[in-house]
Structure formats: structure tokens, C-alpha cells
Amino acid sequence: MKHLKDYKWFWVTFLIWFFLGCLGAWALIFSPAPLNQRIISEFTVQINGAIGKNTISRVSGSMNLALERITRDLEEKGWENISGRVNLAPLLLNTAPEYRNILNRLIQLRLFQNRENYKFLGCLDEANQQETYQWISEIPKTAFDSLKPGQSGFPMIPPSTALNVSWIKSKKMESLSWTTKNDPAFQGNFPRFYSAQGFSGKLTSSSNDFRERVYILRRGTDRIVAVLTGENGKFVTSLVKLKGN
């Protein structure tokens, strides 16, 4: 489960895409398309240069029954369930203990692997509990090979001390995140850091203890949301580039 800890922002970004994909799925379901259509959406995402394949489907039955059936099917095909029966959603989202049971009833996340790939399974419960939205993302393990700070192709280059560099790119969104040792000097000098790369920026949000800051950055046509957080002795920088239609 090492990659869950080292690439937390990667998985959180994938969770966001899962919810956005399901919102798109609802739009398709209530469109004139045939209701017996099972596969709702298929798309690819570039992850550290590797291609991840994603499928969003609608399956019959409650979320728990669908989860058991899909898990059994994957295991029979040789996929190892490395998350067991643990729902990864509360862990990745740092959900407070009193709300975890609510989240568990709405969404379940599992992680599988074989020799070459990871397979991420997400199940979202429909309101009538008769159907489940299923998201399967197959990601090559090479996607987690360490990137050097300047290898991503993202408009902003991380500092030379950056670790766990994660670059995700799709048609509508591009993100870059990295971790460093919790360095207050870097947090305070972040405006100087982005200015040196030609960006202008504005601090839009800051927590009282300065453990989290949000900036809007601009350079030419590039618009980037930057979130800086400090946690567990590490400093996490997460950037999201917004793309037009």
C-alpha cells in the first residue's frame, strides 16, 4: 500500500474524476440513449507518461452485491485484492470517524494488482439501490516510476528537492503534485518561486495556522490553481491547470 501514502494527491485527483465521470453518466442515462446501455463512458488518462484506461459502467443490483460480484470476478481472473475488504475512500479523504459509515454506504473503493498493472475499482450507490455506477481504472505500474522535477511537461517546474512527482493529464484537466520536507521558508517564498517562472498570482485562501494556502496563478493563457498544505512533516504542493472547451 506504499503508493497510497506516497501518491495521496494522485488518488484524490482520481476520486474527483470518478465523481465527475458519474455526473456525466447520469446526464447520459437521462438522455435519449438506450437505457440498456451498460458502458457509459470510456476514456484514457496520461499518468507520468503512461496511459491509464478508464471505464464507467452501470450495473444492476445494490452497491454491496455489485462490489462482491466484481471483486470475485477480478480475483478469478488473477487480480490480487491488495486492499482486502477495506474501503479506501475514507482513508484517502481523511474522513472524520463519525462520518465514515455514511461514506461507506455511498461509495466503495478497492485496489487490485497483477504483475504489470494496478486496477482501481470504485462503486457508487444509486439512490434507488437497484443499480450501481462502477468505475474501473487500469494503471500501468510504470506510472509510479519516479519523475525528475523537469520531466512532466507541466507549465510549472517543481523545485529540485521535489519528491513523489505525479503528473496527470486528460482532455479537460492537467495536474501536478509533489512533496518536500515541511519547509516553512518555501511556503513563505512561494510567490517568489512562481514569479521566477513568469507567473503572476493571488493568494485567495489561507488557514489561520498557515498549514494550507490556495493561490490562483496566471501566465499567458495558462490558469493554475495551487494548493499548498503541510501535514505529517511533509509539504504537499498540488497544481491543477484549467483547460478551456
Secondary structure in CASP SS format (residue, H / E / C, confidence):
PFRMAT SS
TARGET T0000
AUTHOR 0000-0000-0000
METHOD secondary structure of the structure
MODEL  1
M C 1.00
K H 1.00
H H 1.00
L H 1.00
K H 1.00
D H 1.00
Y C 1.00
K H 1.00
W H 1.00
F H 1.00
W H 1.00
V H 1.00
T H 1.00
F H 1.00
L H 1.00
I H 1.00
W H 1.00
F H 1.00
F H 1.00
L H 1.00
G H 1.00
C H 1.00
L H 1.00
G H 1.00
A H 1.00
W H 1.00
A H 1.00
L H 1.00
I H 1.00
F C 1.00
S C 1.00
P C 1.00
A C 1.00
P C 1.00
L C 1.00
N C 1.00
Q C 1.00
R C 1.00
I E 1.00
I E 1.00
S E 1.00
E E 1.00
F E 1.00
T E 1.00
V E 1.00
Q E 1.00
I E 1.00
N C 1.00
G C 1.00
A E 1.00
I E 1.00
G E 1.00
K E 1.00
N E 1.00
T E 1.00
I E 1.00
S E 1.00
R E 1.00
V E 1.00
S E 1.00
G C 1.00
S C 1.00
M H 1.00
N H 1.00
L H 1.00
A H 1.00
L H 1.00
E H 1.00
R H 1.00
I H 1.00
T H 1.00
R H 1.00
D H 1.00
L H 1.00
E H 1.00
E H 1.00
K C 1.00
G C 1.00
W C 1.00
E E 1.00
N E 1.00
I C 1.00
S C 1.00
G C 1.00
R C 1.00
V C 1.00
N C 1.00
L H 1.00
A H 1.00
P H 1.00
L H 1.00
L H 1.00
L H 1.00
N C 1.00
T C 1.00
A C 1.00
P H 1.00
E H 1.00
Y H 1.00
R H 1.00
N H 1.00
I H 1.00
L H 1.00
N H 1.00
R H 1.00
L H 1.00
I E 1.00
Q E 1.00
L E 1.00
R E 1.00
L E 1.00
F E 1.00
Q E 1.00
N C 1.00
R C 1.00
E C 1.00
N E 1.00
Y E 1.00
K E 1.00
F E 1.00
L E 1.00
G E 1.00
C E 1.00
L E 1.00
D E 1.00
E C 1.00
A C 1.00
N C 1.00
Q C 1.00
Q C 1.00
E E 1.00
T E 1.00
Y E 1.00
Q E 1.00
W E 1.00
I E 1.00
S E 1.00
E E 1.00
I E 1.00
P E 1.00
K H 1.00
T H 1.00
A H 1.00
F H 1.00
D C 1.00
S C 1.00
L C 1.00
K C 1.00
P C 1.00
G C 1.00
Q C 1.00
S C 1.00
G C 1.00
F C 1.00
P C 1.00
M C 1.00
I C 1.00
P C 1.00
P C 1.00
S C 1.00
T C 1.00
A C 1.00
L E 1.00
N E 1.00
V E 1.00
S E 1.00
W E 1.00
I E 1.00
K E 1.00
S C 1.00
K C 1.00
K C 1.00
M E 1.00
E E 1.00
S E 1.00
L E 1.00
S E 1.00
W E 1.00
T E 1.00
T E 1.00
K E 1.00
N C 1.00
D C 1.00
P H 1.00
A H 1.00
F H 1.00
Q H 1.00
G H 1.00
N C 1.00
F H 1.00
P H 1.00
R H 1.00
F H 1.00
Y H 1.00
S H 1.00
A C 1.00
Q C 1.00
G C 1.00
F C 1.00
S E 1.00
G E 1.00
K E 1.00
L E 1.00
T E 1.00
S E 1.00
S E 1.00
S C 1.00
N C 1.00
D C 1.00
F C 1.00
R C 1.00
E E 1.00
R E 1.00
V E 1.00
Y E 1.00
I E 1.00
L E 1.00
R E 1.00
R E 1.00
G C 1.00
T C 1.00
D E 1.00
R E 1.00
I E 1.00
V E 1.00
A E 1.00
V E 1.00
L E 1.00
T E 1.00
G E 1.00
E E 1.00
N C 1.00
G C 1.00
K E 1.00
F E 1.00
V E 1.00
T E 1.00
S E 1.00
L E 1.00
V E 1.00
K E 1.00
L E 1.00
K C 1.00
G C 1.00
N C 1.00
END
